Amino acid sequence: MENKEGQVDDLITSIPGEWKFDEQVSQHFDTHVRKSVPLYEEVQKAVIEMSEWFIRDNSVVYDLGSSTGETISLLLQKHARKRNVRLIGVEESLPMIEIARKKCDSECVQFLQQNIEDINEFISVDLVLSLYTLQFLPLWKRKKVVQRIYNGLVEGGAFILVEKIRAENSLFEDIWNDLYWDFKQENGLNEQQVIKKSQSLRGVLIPLSLTENLKLLSDAGFQYADTFIKWHNFAGVIAVKMPSKRTAEDRDDIMDTDRNNKAQQ
């Protein structure tokens, strides 16, 4: 059977199993993502709000799979008063980066054209974002990326992960998929476009369950993670790298010393 190109949106076409973030997709991405991703605006708002707990003067932030720079643009506005903040977008698609650079014209913003799995290490990073990105990687690559993120975060730094997910059982999977189908059609995509988009993602987007994503974080070393948003088969999780026992003990020793010094004064 011949794989034929078909419409996945009014101005976007794709071949089954060959979804790509190319120039055609990039030009219409900001519109298409709002039609096809539930709670997209709410997720952006939540991420920007949570960033206040982790971005301060001299912070380093990575957005993995930064697409057209929407999130970095919002972070840039939110933290404009802070000094020496570095916002780094990592994106494989050059057409996406070209659009992002127009949105984010600032010396503190940098876009890297590369695959996220090719980042060998993160160094002293305060916040890492991965919004609808890890789901496009094979599982063994996801494990490597998440481990490198954990290793590169400062203590108290955070990793925010948003993914399409699988349900924990087949009953809910059927319900969630039907509701997701309804969502797309309610947002202007016709039945044929929904089918073609699903076909284009075959073997490209490989979701895990929420439990599996939490285990992925736990296996990397994150002791604390919590779900901050969920819509049927989409979920957002925030994980924080907690101080090591030795660091906590050192901090307590310093506080005890300070208290003793004040008592003697």
ChimeraX attribute file (.defattr): number of C-alpha atoms within 10 A of each C-alpha:
attribute: neighborCount
match mode: 1-to-1
recipient: residues
	/A:1	3
	/A:2	5
	/A:3	12
	/A:4	10
	/A:5	13
	/A:6	18
	/A:7	18
	/A:8	24
	/A:9	22
	/A:10	12
	/A:11	11
	/A:12	17
	/A:13	18
	/A:14	22
	/A:15	18
	/A:16	20
	/A:17	17
	/A:18	16
	/A:19	20
	/A:20	15
	/A:21	17
	/A:22	14
	/A:23	14
	/A:24	15
	/A:25	19
	/A:26	23
	/A:27	17
	/A:28	15
	/A:29	18
	/A:30	14
	/A:31	11
	/A:32	20
	/A:33	11
	/A:34	14
	/A:35	19
	/A:36	20
	/A:37	18
	/A:38	21
	/A:39	16
	/A:40	13
	/A:41	11
	/A:42	11
	/A:43	20
	/A:44	15
	/A:45	14
	/A:46	13
	/A:47	22
	/A:48	19
	/A:49	12
	/A:50	14
	/A:51	21
	/A:52	12
	/A:53	13
	/A:54	16
	/A:55	21
	/A:56	16
	/A:57	12
	/A:58	12
	/A:59	18
	/A:60	23
	/A:61	27
	/A:62	23
	/A:63	23
	/A:64	24
	/A:65	24
	/A:66	26
	/A:67	28
	/A:68	27
	/A:69	26
	/A:70	16
	/A:71	21
	/A:72	26
	/A:73	19
	/A:74	17
	/A:75	21
	/A:76	21
	/A:77	11
	/A:78	14
	/A:79	16
	/A:80	12
	/A:81	11
	/A:82	13
	/A:83	12
	/A:84	14
	/A:85	20
	/A:86	19
	/A:87	23
	/A:88	19
	/A:89	27
	/A:90	22
	/A:91	25
	/A:92	19
	/A:93	21
	/A:94	19
	/A:95	18
	/A:96	24
	/A:97	23
	/A:98	16
	/A:99	16
	/A:100	24
	/A:101	17
	/A:102	12
	/A:103	15
	/A:104	23
	/A:105	12
	/A:106	12
	/A:107	10
	/A:108	15
	/A:109	18
	/A:110	19
	/A:111	23
	/A:112	17
	/A:113	15
	/A:114	16
	/A:115	14
	/A:116	22
	/A:117	17
	/A:118	9
	/A:119	12
	/A:120	11
	/A:121	14
	/A:122	17
	/A:123	13
	/A:124	15
	/A:125	23
	/A:126	25
	/A:127	25
	/A:128	26
	/A:129	24
	/A:130	21
	/A:131	23
	/A:132	20
	/A:133	21
	/A:134	26
	/A:135	19
	/A:136	16
	/A:137	18
	/A:138	14
	/A:139	15
	/A:140	8
	/A:141	15
	/A:142	19
	/A:143	18
	/A:144	13
	/A:145	22
	/A:146	23
	/A:147	19
	/A:148	18
	/A:149	26
	/A:150	24
	/A:151	18
	/A:152	19
	/A:153	23
	/A:154	20
	/A:155	17
	/A:156	15
	/A:157	23
	/A:158	28
	/A:159	24
	/A:160	22
	/A:161	25
	/A:162	24
	/A:163	23
	/A:164	25
	/A:165	24
	/A:166	22
	/A:167	21
	/A:168	14
	/A:169	9
	/A:170	10
	/A:171	9
	/A:172	14
	/A:173	16
	/A:174	12
	/A:175	14
	/A:176	19
	/A:177	15
	/A:178	11
	/A:179	15
	/A:180	20
	/A:181	18
	/A:182	14
	/A:183	16
	/A:184	19
	/A:185	16
	/A:186	11
	/A:187	14
	/A:188	14
	/A:189	21
	/A:190	16
	/A:191	13
	/A:192	13
	/A:193	20
	/A:194	20
	/A:195	16
	/A:196	21
	/A:197	23
	/A:198	16
	/A:199	20
	/A:200	23
	/A:201	18
	/A:202	13
	/A:203	13
	/A:204	17
	/A:205	19
	/A:206	16
	/A:207	22
	/A:208	19
	/A:209	18
	/A:210	22
	/A:211	12
	/A:212	14
	/A:213	19
	/A:214	20
	/A:215	14
	/A:216	18
	/A:217	24
	/A:218	16
	/A:219	13
	/A:220	17
	/A:221	17
	/A:222	20
	/A:223	12
	/A:224	13
	/A:225	18
	/A:226	12
	/A:227	15
	/A:228	16
	/A:229	15
	/A:230	18
	/A:231	15
	/A:232	17
	/A:233	22
	/A:234	22
	/A:235	23
	/A:236	23
	/A:237	19
	/A:238	21
	/A:239	23
	/A:240	24
	/A:241	22
	/A:242	18
	/A:243	14
	/A:244	11
	/A:245	9
	/A:246	9
	/A:247	12
	/A:248	12
	/A:249	12
	/A:250	12
	/A:251	13
	/A:252	12
	/A:253	12
	/A:254	12
	/A:255	12
	/A:256	12
	/A:257	12
	/A:258	11
	/A:259	11
	/A:260	11
	/A:261	10
	/A:262	9
	/A:263	8
	/A:264	6
	/A:265	5
